[in-house]
Amino acid sequence: MNAWICVAYWSRWTAQSVICEAWPETSRVIQSTASQASQAAAAAQAEAQSSLQAAVAHLSNEPKAASLIPTWISDDEYKDLGYPQMDPKFRDREWHRKQLQLDSTDPRHNPNLNRDQSDPEFWYHAARRPFNKALLRTEQHWNARREVWLKQFEQVKDMNQRRELLTELLEDSPADLKRLVTPILHYSITMNVLIGFLEKADKTSRTFEEVLLDEESLNVLRGIRDKVDANGDKAAAELLEEYDARSRLLASDLQEKKLEEEQERRVADVTTLAQIMNWGQKCKKDGLVEWEQGNYAEARASWRQAHDTLRPFKAADKETNELLFELHAAVLKNLAQACMKLGYWNEASKVSAIATQLCPEDHKAWFRRACALEGLGDLLEAERCLQKIDECSVGRPDRLRIAKDIQAKREKLQALREREQASLKKTMEKALGRSVFSEERQVAQTEAAANDLLESDAQRRALPTPNGLFQDSNRKHLTREGAKDLLHALRDAYKDSTFQKQVLKLARDVRGEKRPFLANLAKVALPLQKPVLEKFGFEPSEKGLKEMMRAVQDYTRGPKADERVKRAADETTVALYGVMYDTLTLPDDRAIRPQLEARLGRNHDDEDGES
C-alpha cells in the first residue's frame, strides 16, 4: 500500500475522532443557535464514530494487523533484498489499536490533533511517526530497486542491439579476421572488447573495420584467442574478471570527476530556493528529533538528505545566499557530529571541511573539523583548526567558554602526542636491545626491505607489513568496511594484465629468488597503489603505504580481526605476488621449484636461460 495513502487515512481517523471528543460542548453551542447546524453536527458525529469503530474493528479482525507490511515474501527474503527492517511491534494489532486511540484523544501523543491539514507541519509530523517512516523508507527502497532494474533493462536492450550490429559488421570483415574471432565470439570477454572497439570507432569517426584491423586491436584479440585456446573457459572467465575490475576502476574515476563537477553550485530561482530551504529545515528537524531519541543512524540519514538537497544550489543575491549557506552549514555540523558518533571519521572530516568553507567564521564548524581530524590521527591539522577557532572567537561574548573548550581539546591532543612519543621511545629501546642498529648486522637496504615482507603468515595476511613504526595513536584508521573496500581496490589493481606481466618479468630477472623479488616488488607496485591510497585518504607515497598497511592490520590480527577482511587480504596478496605466490608463502619451495621455472619459461637444468 502506498505510504502516503496510509498516512492520509490515519489523519482522517484522527480528525474525525476530534469531532467525537469535542461534540458534547459543541452540541450545546449549536443547539442554542440553530437546529439545522445541530442536525449537521450530529450527522458528522455519527459518521466519525462509525468510521473510528470500523477502523478499530478492521484492526481487530486482521490476522496479524499487518496488512500494510509486505506479506507476499518471507521475513528472510525481505531482509535479503535490503529492505529496512520493521519493528516487530508494527505487526501487533493490539499496538495499532492503542496507537489509534491515543492519536484520536491525546494531543501530547499526536500534535496533529489541533493542526489543520493544510499546515505543512501536519504532514511533516505525520512522516516522522515511526510506523509511517518505516513505510516511507520501504517505498523509497522499492523505488531505488525499480530504478536499478530499469537501468539494467536498458543496458540489456542496448547490449542486444550492439550484438546484432556487431554480427552484421563482422560478416563484411576479412576472412582471416573471421577465423580469428569466430571461435571465441561466444565468450563475454570477446563481445565486450568488440563493443569497446565499436565505441572507439564512433568517437574517432572511423569505420569499425578500420579500428578492428589496427595492430593494437589485433594483438588484443590474438591474446584472448591464445589464452582461451590454452586454458578454455577458465581463461575466458579470468579475462572477463580482469576486464570488469578495470571497468570498475574507470567508472569510479568518472564518478569522482562527476562529483567534482557537481560541486559547482547553480543559481536557483525564488520558488526553488523556498522549496529546498523548507525541505532542508524539515530534514534538519527530523534529525534533531532522532538524535534526542538516541537514533544516531536515523539522524545521520536525515541530515545527509538535507545536505544532498541543499548542496547543488545558491541564491542570486548575497543576503539570501548567506541564509542558505548558514542553514547548510548547520546541517553539515550536525551531520559531522552524527558521523563521529557512528565512527565515520572520513565522512565527518569531509562534511566539516565543507562547513568551514561555507561559514569561515563559524567556530563550531572548525571545532567539528578538529574533532574529526583527531579521530583520523591528524593531530597537526587538528591543532591548526584550534588556532583558527582562537581567531574566530575574538570579540564574541562567549569567548571565555570557547577558550575553555579549546584548552581542554589542546590538553587531549598533547596527551596523545606524549603517548605517541612514549610508544616510539619504547619501540626504539626494543630495537636497540636487539642490536637492530648494530654494525654487526650489515644488511643491505634491499635485504631489509625483503625481511619486512618475509614475516610469518599471520603477519602477512593483509599485505607486506612494516615492523611496527606506527604503533601509536597519531595515525589514520579505517572502518572494517573501509579496510575491506581498500583491499578489494588493491586486488583489482593488481590483477591488471600489465602489472602481472611486470611481476612475471621481475620474477624472471631475479631467477625466482625470494629476497631480490620482494626487494624490487615495492617499486613495481607503488604506481598502482598510489591512486588507491589517495582515494582512501592516505598520502600517495611509501609513508602513506605504511600507514595504510598498519590501518589494515587492525582487522587482520588482534582482538578486532575479521574473517572477511582476512579473506580479502589473502586475495590481495595472491594478486600482488602473482606467479611467485607459492614460492613466497610455502616454507619449503624446493618441491615447487620446477613448476615455477616452467611458468617463468626456463628449463630446470638451464639456470642461466632467459625467456
CORSUL-V864512 format. One record per residue. N is the residue number from 0. RES is the residue in three letters. OMEGA is omega in whole degrees, 0 to 359 (none if undefined). BURIAL is 1 if it has 16 or more other C-alpha atoms within 10 Angstrom, else 0. Layout:
N/RES/OMEGA/BURIAL
N/RES/OMEGA/BURIAL
This chain:
0/MET/179/0
1/ASN/187/0
2/ALA/183/1
3/TRP/175/1
4/ILE/178/0
5/CYS/180/0
6/VAL/181/1
7/ALA/178/0
8/TYR/179/0
9/TRP/180/1
10/SER/179/1
11/ARG/178/1
12/TRP/181/1
13/THR/182/1
14/ALA/180/1
15/GLN/180/1
16/SER/177/1
17/VAL/180/1
18/ILE/181/1
19/CYS/184/1
20/GLU/184/0
21/ALA/188/0
22/TRP/185/1
23/PRO/181/0
24/GLU/181/0
25/THR/181/0
26/SER/181/1
27/ARG/180/0
28/VAL/182/0
29/ILE/181/1
30/GLN/181/0
31/SER/182/0
32/THR/184/0
33/ALA/181/0
34/SER/180/0
35/GLN/178/0
36/ALA/179/0
37/SER/180/1
38/GLN/179/0
39/ALA/180/0
40/ALA/178/1
41/ALA/178/1
42/ALA/179/0
43/ALA/179/1
44/GLN/182/1
45/ALA/180/0
46/GLU/180/0
47/ALA/180/1
48/GLN/181/1
49/SER/179/0
50/SER/179/1
51/LEU/179/1
52/GLN/179/0
53/ALA/180/0
54/ALA/179/1
55/VAL/178/1
56/ALA/179/0
57/HIS/178/0
58/LEU/181/1
59/SER/183/0
60/ASN/180/0
61/GLU/180/0
62/PRO/182/0
63/LYS/184/0
64/ALA/185/1
65/ALA/183/0
66/SER/179/0
67/LEU/180/0
68/ILE/183/0
69/PRO/179/0
70/THR/184/0
71/TRP/175/0
72/ILE/180/0
73/SER/179/0
74/ASP/180/0
75/ASP/178/0
76/GLU/179/0
77/TYR/179/0
78/LYS/181/0
79/ASP/180/0
80/LEU/174/0
81/GLY/180/0
82/TYR/177/1
83/PRO/182/1
84/GLN/179/0
85/MET/174/1
86/ASP/181/0
87/PRO/182/0
88/LYS/179/0
89/PHE/178/1
90/ARG/183/1
91/ASP/182/0
92/ARG/179/1
93/GLU/178/1
94/TRP/179/0
95/HIS/181/1
96/ARG/179/1
97/LYS/179/0
98/GLN/180/0
99/LEU/179/1
100/GLN/178/0
101/LEU/179/0
102/ASP/184/1
103/SER/185/1
104/THR/191/1
105/ASP/179/0
106/PRO/178/0
107/ARG/179/0
108/HIS/183/0
109/ASN/179/1
110/PRO/179/0
111/ASN/183/1
112/LEU/182/1
113/ASN/180/0
114/ARG/175/0
115/ASP/183/0
116/GLN/177/0
117/SER/178/0
118/ASP/180/0
119/PRO/181/0
120/GLU/177/0
121/PHE/182/1
122/TRP/177/1
123/TYR/180/1
124/HIS/178/0
125/ALA/180/1
126/ALA/179/1
127/ARG/180/1
128/ARG/186/0
129/PRO/183/0
130/PHE/179/1
131/ASN/178/1
132/LYS/178/1
133/ALA/178/1
134/LEU/180/1
135/LEU/178/1
136/ARG/178/1
137/THR/180/1
138/GLU/178/1
139/GLN/179/0
140/HIS/178/1
141/TRP/179/0
142/ASN/178/0
143/ALA/178/0
144/ARG/180/0
145/ARG/178/0
146/GLU/178/0
147/VAL/179/0
148/TRP/181/0
149/LEU/178/0
150/LYS/179/0
151/GLN/179/0
152/PHE/179/0
153/GLU/179/0
154/GLN/179/0
155/VAL/178/0
156/LYS/180/0
157/ASP/179/0
158/MET/179/0
159/ASN/178/0
160/GLN/179/0
161/ARG/177/1
162/ARG/178/1
163/GLU/179/0
164/LEU/179/0
165/LEU/179/1
166/THR/179/0
167/GLU/181/0
168/LEU/180/0
169/LEU/178/1
170/GLU/182/0
171/ASP/182/0
172/SER/180/0
173/PRO/185/0
174/ALA/182/0
175/ASP/177/0
176/LEU/176/0
177/LYS/180/0
178/ARG/179/0
179/LEU/190/0
180/VAL/188/1
181/THR/181/0
182/PRO/182/0
183/ILE/184/1
184/LEU/183/1
185/HIS/177/0
186/TYR/182/0
187/SER/181/0
188/ILE/179/1
189/THR/181/1
190/MET/179/1
191/ASN/179/1
192/VAL/180/1
193/LEU/177/1
194/ILE/175/1
195/GLY/176/0
196/PHE/179/1
197/LEU/177/1
198/GLU/178/0
199/LYS/178/1
200/ALA/179/1
201/ASP/183/0
202/LYS/184/0
203/THR/180/0
204/SER/177/0
205/ARG/177/0
206/THR/180/0
207/PHE/181/1
208/GLU/179/1
209/GLU/178/0
210/VAL/183/1
211/LEU/182/1
212/LEU/173/0
213/ASP/182/0
214/GLU/179/0
215/GLU/180/0
216/SER/179/1
217/LEU/178/1
218/ASN/177/0
219/VAL/181/0
220/LEU/178/1
221/ARG/178/0
222/GLY/178/0
223/ILE/182/1
224/ARG/181/1
225/ASP/182/0
226/LYS/180/1
227/VAL/178/1
228/ASP/183/0
229/ALA/187/0
230/ASN/173/0
231/GLY/186/0
232/ASP/181/0
233/LYS/179/0
234/ALA/178/1
235/ALA/179/1
236/ALA/179/0
237/GLU/178/0
238/LEU/179/1
239/LEU/178/1
240/GLU/178/0
241/GLU/179/1
242/TYR/180/1
243/ASP/180/0
244/ALA/179/1
245/ARG/178/1
246/SER/179/0
247/ARG/178/0
248/LEU/178/0
249/LEU/179/0
250/ALA/178/0
251/SER/178/0
252/ASP/179/0
253/LEU/179/0
254/GLN/178/0
255/GLU/178/0
256/LYS/179/0
257/LYS/179/0
258/LEU/178/0
259/GLU/178/0
260/GLU/181/0
261/GLU/179/0
262/GLN/179/0
263/GLU/182/0
264/ARG/177/0
265/ARG/183/0
266/VAL/180/0
267/ALA/177/0
268/ASP/185/0
269/VAL/181/0
270/THR/179/0
271/THR/179/0
272/LEU/179/1
273/ALA/181/0
274/GLN/184/0
275/ILE/179/1
276/MET/176/1
277/ASN/179/0
278/TRP/177/1
279/GLY/177/1
280/GLN/180/1
281/LYS/180/1
282/CYS/177/1
283/LYS/179/1
284/LYS/176/1
285/ASP/180/1
286/GLY/179/1
287/LEU/178/1
288/VAL/180/1
289/GLU/180/1
290/TRP/180/1
291/GLU/179/0
292/GLN/179/0
293/GLY/179/0
294/ASN/188/0
295/TYR/179/1
296/ALA/178/0
297/GLU/178/1
298/ALA/178/1
299/ARG/180/1
300/ALA/180/1
301/SER/180/1
302/TRP/175/1
303/ARG/178/1
304/GLN/177/1
305/ALA/179/1
306/HIS/179/1
307/ASP/180/0
308/THR/186/1
309/LEU/189/1
310/ARG/189/1
311/PRO/193/0
312/PHE/171/1
313/LYS/182/1
314/ALA/181/1
315/ALA/182/0
316/ASP/186/0
317/LYS/184/0
318/GLU/179/0
319/THR/179/0
320/ASN/178/1
321/GLU/177/0
322/LEU/179/0
323/LEU/181/1
324/PHE/178/1
325/GLU/177/1
326/LEU/181/1
327/HIS/179/1
328/ALA/178/1
329/ALA/178/1
330/VAL/182/1
331/LEU/177/1
332/LYS/177/1
333/ASN/180/1
334/LEU/178/1
335/ALA/179/1
336/GLN/179/1
337/ALA/179/1
338/CYS/179/1
339/MET/178/1
340/LYS/181/0
341/LEU/177/0
342/GLY/178/0
343/TYR/189/1
344/TRP/180/1
345/ASN/179/1
346/GLU/179/0
347/ALA/179/1
348/SER/182/1
349/LYS/184/0
350/VAL/177/1
351/SER/176/1
352/ALA/177/1
353/ILE/179/1
354/ALA/178/1
355/THR/176/1
356/GLN/180/0
357/LEU/181/1
358/CYS/185/1
359/PRO/182/0
360/GLU/181/0
361/ASP/183/1
362/HIS/179/1
363/LYS/178/1
364/ALA/179/1
365/TRP/179/1
366/PHE/176/1
367/ARG/180/1
368/ARG/178/1
369/ALA/179/1
370/CYS/179/1
371/ALA/179/1
372/LEU/175/1
373/GLU/178/1
374/GLY/178/1
375/LEU/179/1
376/GLY/180/1
377/ASP/186/1
378/LEU/181/1
379/LEU/179/0
380/GLU/177/0
381/ALA/178/1
382/GLU/177/1
383/ARG/177/0
384/CYS/178/1
385/LEU/176/1
386/GLN/177/0
387/LYS/178/1
388/ILE/176/1
389/ASP/179/0
390/GLU/182/0
391/CYS/186/1
392/SER/181/1
393/VAL/178/0
394/GLY/180/0
395/ARG/179/0
396/PRO/181/0
397/ASP/184/0
398/ARG/181/0
399/LEU/179/0
400/ARG/179/0
401/ILE/180/1
402/ALA/178/0
403/LYS/179/0
404/ASP/181/0
405/ILE/179/1
406/GLN/178/0
407/ALA/179/0
408/LYS/179/1
409/ARG/179/1
410/GLU/179/0
411/LYS/178/0
412/LEU/178/1
413/GLN/177/0
414/ALA/178/0
415/LEU/178/1
416/ARG/179/1
417/GLU/177/0
418/ARG/178/0
419/GLU/180/1
420/GLN/178/0
421/ALA/179/0
422/SER/179/1
423/LEU/178/1
424/LYS/179/0
425/LYS/179/0
426/THR/180/1
427/MET/178/0
428/GLU/178/0
429/LYS/180/0
430/ALA/179/0
431/LEU/179/0
432/GLY/179/0
433/ARG/177/0
434/SER/180/0
435/VAL/183/0
436/PHE/180/0
437/SER/179/0
438/GLU/179/0
439/GLU/179/0
440/ARG/181/0
441/GLN/181/0
442/VAL/179/0
443/ALA/181/0
444/GLN/178/0
445/THR/178/0
446/GLU/180/0
447/ALA/178/0
448/ALA/179/1
449/ALA/180/1
450/ASN/177/1
451/ASP/183/0
452/LEU/183/1
453/LEU/174/1
454/GLU/179/1
455/SER/184/0
456/ASP/180/0
457/ALA/180/0
458/GLN/184/1
459/ARG/186/1
460/ARG/185/1
461/ALA/181/1
462/LEU/170/1
463/PRO/193/1
464/THR/177/1
465/PRO/184/1
466/ASN/173/0
467/GLY/180/0
468/LEU/187/0
469/PHE/178/1
470/GLN/180/0
471/ASP/184/1
472/SER/183/1
473/ASN/179/1
474/ARG/181/1
475/LYS/181/1
476/HIS/175/1
477/LEU/169/1
478/THR/181/1
479/ARG/179/1
480/GLU/178/0
481/GLY/177/1
482/ALA/180/1
483/LYS/179/1
484/ASP/179/0
485/LEU/180/1
486/LEU/178/1
487/HIS/179/1
488/ALA/177/1
489/LEU/179/1
490/ARG/180/1
491/ASP/179/1
492/ALA/181/1
493/TYR/181/1
494/LYS/177/1
495/ASP/185/1
496/SER/179/0
497/THR/179/0
498/PHE/180/1
499/GLN/176/1
500/LYS/178/0
501/GLN/178/0
502/VAL/179/1
503/LEU/179/1
504/LYS/178/0
505/LEU/179/1
506/ALA/177/1
507/ARG/183/1
508/ASP/181/0
509/VAL/177/0
510/ARG/176/1
511/GLY/180/1
512/GLU/188/0
513/LYS/191/0
514/ARG/177/1
515/PRO/180/1
516/PHE/182/1
517/LEU/181/1
518/ALA/182/1
519/ASN/182/1
520/LEU/182/1
521/ALA/180/1
522/LYS/180/0
523/VAL/187/0
524/ALA/187/1
525/LEU/179/0
526/PRO/177/0
527/LEU/183/0
528/GLN/185/1
529/LYS/179/1
530/PRO/179/1
531/VAL/178/1
532/LEU/182/1
533/GLU/180/0
534/LYS/182/0
535/PHE/171/1
536/GLY/178/0
537/PHE/177/1
538/GLU/182/1
539/PRO/182/1
540/SER/178/0
541/GLU/177/0
542/LYS/177/0
543/GLY/178/1
544/LEU/179/1
545/LYS/177/1
546/GLU/180/1
547/MET/180/1
548/MET/178/1
549/ARG/179/1
550/ALA/179/1
551/VAL/181/1
552/GLN/178/1
553/ASP/185/1
554/TYR/176/1
555/THR/176/1
556/ARG/179/1
557/GLY/186/0
558/PRO/182/0
559/LYS/182/0
560/ALA/183/0
561/ASP/184/0
562/GLU/181/0
563/ARG/178/0
564/VAL/178/1
565/LYS/180/1
566/ARG/178/1
567/ALA/178/1
568/ALA/178/1
569/ASP/179/1
570/GLU/179/1
571/THR/180/1
572/THR/178/1
573/VAL/180/1
574/ALA/182/1
575/LEU/185/1
576/TYR/177/1
577/GLY/184/1
578/VAL/183/1
579/MET/187/1
580/TYR/182/0
581/ASP/180/1
582/THR/184/1
583/LEU/186/1
584/THR/180/1
585/LEU/181/0
586/PRO/180/0
587/ASP/186/0
588/ASP/181/0
589/ARG/182/0
590/ALA/183/0
591/ILE/182/0
592/ARG/179/0
593/PRO/179/0
594/GLN/180/0
595/LEU/181/1
596/GLU/176/1
597/ALA/179/0
598/ARG/179/0
599/LEU/175/1
600/GLY/180/0
601/ARG/172/1
602/ASN/183/1
603/HIS/183/0
604/ASP/183/0
605/ASP/185/0
606/GLU/184/0
607/ASP/184/0
608/GLY/177/0
609/GLU/180/0
610/SER/none/0
